[in-house]
């Protein structure tokens, strides 16, 4: 399940987390972001995936240096380890874990 989070939840669920967490920085008006949603839902069946709306959480997007969307960031033990920007395939996202 995809869960939309805000800056307060981000600190608790991502920055202070153990293990791997995907964060999808996106916006409702973004066509490629909408196309990514079914892929992210599928990935969330076996991985932790959170969504951050960059329009509602501008500061959080800036803190994470999000300059283009969709931007999917992989965090491991609260630290960014990889990211992918733009429309991509499921395997491209999962491969972030192996790079």
VODODREN-751569 format. One record per residue (C-alpha): residue in one letter; z, y, x; chain; residue number from 1. Coordinates in Angstrom, 3 decimals. Last residue first. Layout:
{node A, {Z, Y, X}, A, NUM},
...
***
This chain:
{node X, {-7.149, -0.364, 23.452}, A, 99},
{node X, {-5.924, -3.339, 21.448}, A, 98},
{node X, {-4.152, -1.612, 18.556}, A, 97},
{node X, {-7.007, 0.872, 18.121}, A, 96},
{node X, {-9.193, -2.182, 17.473}, A, 95},
{node X, {-7.750, -2.323, 13.944}, A, 94},
{node X, {-9.331, 1.026, 13.166}, A, 93},
{node X, {-12.739, 0.061, 14.541}, A, 92},
{node X, {-12.458, -3.270, 12.697}, A, 91},
{node X, {-12.117, -1.494, 9.351}, A, 90},
{node X, {-15.225, 0.571, 9.952}, A, 89},
{node X, {-15.426, 4.280, 10.686}, A, 88},
{node X, {-15.881, 7.695, 9.089}, A, 87},
{node X, {-14.528, 10.370, 11.375}, A, 86},
{node X, {-11.899, 10.521, 14.091}, A, 85},
{node X, {-10.131, 7.648, 15.816}, A, 84},
{node X, {-6.738, 7.792, 17.450}, A, 83},
{node X, {-4.619, 6.053, 20.082}, A, 82},
{node X, {-1.120, 5.679, 21.524}, A, 81},
{node X, {0.837, 8.320, 19.641}, A, 80},
{node X, {4.562, 7.871, 20.069}, A, 79},
{node X, {7.161, 6.784, 17.496}, A, 78},
{node X, {7.529, 3.191, 18.712}, A, 77},
{node X, {3.752, 2.779, 18.590}, A, 76},
{node X, {1.759, 5.376, 16.684}, A, 75},
{node X, {-1.882, 4.846, 15.771}, A, 74},
{node X, {-3.674, 7.938, 14.531}, A, 73},
{node X, {-6.428, 8.025, 11.943}, A, 72},
{node X, {-8.274, 11.308, 11.675}, A, 71},
{node X, {-10.507, 11.819, 8.658}, A, 70},
{node X, {-10.800, 14.600, 9.435}, A, 69},
{node X, {-11.258, 17.055, 12.294}, A, 68},
{node X, {-8.884, 19.222, 14.346}, A, 67},
{node X, {-5.689, 17.183, 14.093}, A, 66},
{node X, {-3.555, 18.203, 17.052}, A, 65},
{node X, {-0.461, 16.301, 15.877}, A, 64},
{node X, {1.616, 19.474, 15.670}, A, 63},
{node X, {-1.307, 21.148, 13.882}, A, 62},
{node X, {-1.485, 18.414, 11.232}, A, 61},
{node X, {2.288, 18.610, 10.736}, A, 60},
{node X, {2.079, 22.372, 10.367}, A, 59},
{node X, {-0.702, 22.107, 7.784}, A, 58},
{node X, {1.157, 19.600, 5.595}, A, 57},
{node X, {-0.169, 20.273, 2.073}, A, 56},
{node X, {-3.741, 20.947, 3.165}, A, 55},
{node X, {-3.553, 18.263, 5.868}, A, 54},
{node X, {-2.660, 15.577, 3.330}, A, 53},
{node X, {-0.784, 12.954, 5.355}, A, 52},
{node X, {-1.335, 9.283, 4.592}, A, 51},
{node X, {0.791, 6.395, 5.806}, A, 50},
{node X, {-0.284, 2.896, 6.886}, A, 49},
{node X, {2.006, 0.033, 7.910}, A, 48},
{node X, {-0.075, -3.053, 8.546}, A, 47},
{node X, {-0.916, -6.308, 6.702}, A, 46},
{node X, {-1.928, -5.094, 3.236}, A, 45},
{node X, {-2.249, -1.570, 4.633}, A, 44},
{node X, {-5.563, -2.502, 6.274}, A, 43},
{node X, {-7.080, -3.161, 2.842}, A, 42},
{node X, {-5.787, 0.133, 1.496}, A, 41},
{node X, {-7.163, 1.847, 4.618}, A, 40},
{node X, {-10.621, 0.424, 3.971}, A, 39},
{node X, {-10.483, 1.462, 0.311}, A, 38},
{node X, {-9.426, 5.003, 1.380}, A, 37},
{node X, {-12.078, 5.537, 4.049}, A, 36},
{node X, {-14.770, 6.662, 1.574}, A, 35},
{node X, {-12.394, 9.302, 0.212}, A, 34},
{node X, {-11.783, 10.602, 3.738}, A, 33},
{node X, {-15.556, 10.755, 4.327}, A, 32},
{node X, {-15.886, 12.978, 1.238}, A, 31},
{node X, {-13.055, 15.373, 2.164}, A, 30},
{node X, {-11.793, 17.346, -0.863}, A, 29},
{node X, {-8.611, 15.247, -1.159}, A, 28},
{node X, {-7.662, 15.828, 2.467}, A, 27},
{node X, {-7.015, 13.549, 5.454}, A, 26},
{node X, {-4.637, 12.628, 8.266}, A, 25},
{node X, {-4.326, 8.846, 8.110}, A, 24},
{node X, {-1.257, 7.619, 9.977}, A, 23},
{node X, {-1.162, 4.058, 11.312}, A, 22},
{node X, {2.233, 2.665, 12.317}, A, 21},
{node X, {3.102, 0.192, 15.051}, A, 20},
{node X, {6.578, -0.923, 16.056}, A, 19},
{node X, {9.831, 0.995, 15.929}, A, 18},
{node X, {9.981, 4.171, 13.907}, A, 17},
{node X, {11.655, 7.482, 14.718}, A, 16},
{node X, {8.481, 9.559, 14.867}, A, 15},
{node X, {6.766, 7.602, 12.077}, A, 14},
{node X, {8.981, 6.862, 9.079}, A, 13},
{node X, {11.866, 9.274, 9.725}, A, 12},
{node X, {10.014, 12.213, 11.227}, A, 11},
{node X, {7.030, 11.704, 8.936}, A, 10},
{node X, {9.289, 11.582, 5.874}, A, 9},
{node X, {10.355, 15.153, 6.504}, A, 8},
{node X, {6.809, 16.304, 7.260}, A, 7},
{node X, {5.385, 14.833, 4.063}, A, 6},
{node X, {4.233, 11.306, 3.254}, A, 5},
{node X, {1.531, 9.669, 1.130}, A, 4},
{node X, {2.029, 5.919, 1.031}, A, 3},
{node X, {-0.842, 3.480, 1.216}, A, 2},
{node X, {0.000, 0.000, 0.000}, A, 1},
***
